[in-house]
Amino acid sequence: MNLPPNLPISALSVSLIAQIHEHKGALRAMNNLSPARRLALRQVATMESVAAGVRLGSVVLSDSEVRSVLARIKSRQALADDAAPQDDTDHEPVIVQSGTSVSIDDLNAEPLADYEIEALLLSQSGEARVFNADEEQAAGYYDALNYVLSQVATHSLNIEQMHELHRTLLGHSKKDVWHAGKFKASANHRSFHNPDSGMHTVLPAASPADTAARIEALLAWLDGERSQPTQHPLLTIAAFIAGFHAIRPYQDGNARMGHLLTRLLLLQGGYAAVAYSSLESQFERDRDAFYMALDRTLAGIETLNPHWEPWTAFFLSSLVDHARRLFSKLERDKEIFSALPKLSSDIVNLAREHGRVTMADAIRLTGSNRNTLKLHFRKLVHEGRLLRHGMGAGVWYQPR
């Protein structure tokens, strides 16, 4: 595998990197969002990342099925937290944006609102149903996302961290216990239909005997680029991920590991957008293009002149599209809230902060008159900003 000191960079790549940094600067607007809105963004991003992350592999789960898995994890965590002594230890901050300090707690994934957990627990009548094989993969991906967040502040990546991430990713999977957190024991080559040749091309992965040495060399290259960069950090991340896929160091879970490592390296590099919007969903939307671009680069990565452009161009384009989607969402929020009366904004914020809001909640927390609130609720439902559920005294409202 040839990782040159400088990857070839085209005019397209220069343009894409410039666009990414324009959006990265605009991310400072996140500082003006309420904690409730940041939490809502992270909730959605977490669920979408888990769902898309496992579907990019061989797991077929709908978004609603993933939400059910995450709700059960959350309920188990809540029970464990109630039984465990309280930890008052302060968390170190994670620097994810130049000039902006964001704590681990602020980035910690919170997949479901309390009312969704309560509804799920009631629907299951307290029965603790075990995960099936696909649900185990989703649960593992969720835990791995949180492990990634715990490693952002280290600003490092080594074999021990990679093994722990892999062990966490497969931590719920009974069939994978034997190889979780260990390099592969047998060959795992794969092939793809190469449009350049019109034939199926074998993508040879590292042999089990060579895997550890090749991963060590790849990590050393990454460490060298971080300490004395010779190219843009985004190109380094793109090349590292391609190198990881070329080695395929684990018996299973390499595709998911690639997505998780991408998230970790981007967060460590200050690209905080991936904490608030799902990059895995972006890759899933362009799934065929993702694999085609990566495989076209992998097909020649062992040669003296690898063809980097298919992968680097796709990777950078995906980051641009991902950032655009997040900032478009933020701009829509800005327009919505600037057009709303203060009381309506307060109602929507309450709904987003707690997952739902009732008339009694609004009266208690705003001190406003019931009839006045009725008018605001009716208008927010009509405009599609809240969803109405239930009848009579049991009516509650969910944010869109």
KAGI-V948378 format. One line per field, one symbol per residue. psi: psi as a letter, one per 40 degrees, with the letter a starting at -180 (. if undefined). A space follows every 50 residues. Layout:
psi->???
This chain:
psi->hhgidhihhidddddddddddddddeeeeddeiidddddddddddddddd dddddebehhhiddddddddddddddddddddeiiihehiiiihhehheh hhidddehhgdiiddddddddddefehghiiaddddddddddddddddde ededfihidddddddddddedehdeeddeheiiieiifiiiihhddeeih hhghiiiddedddddddddddddddddgheihdddddddddddddddgdi diedddddddddddddddeegedeeeihdddddddfddddddddddddde eeidgigdddddddddddddddddddddddddddddddeiiddddddddd dddediiiddddddddeiidddddddddddddeeeihhiiibeehihhi.
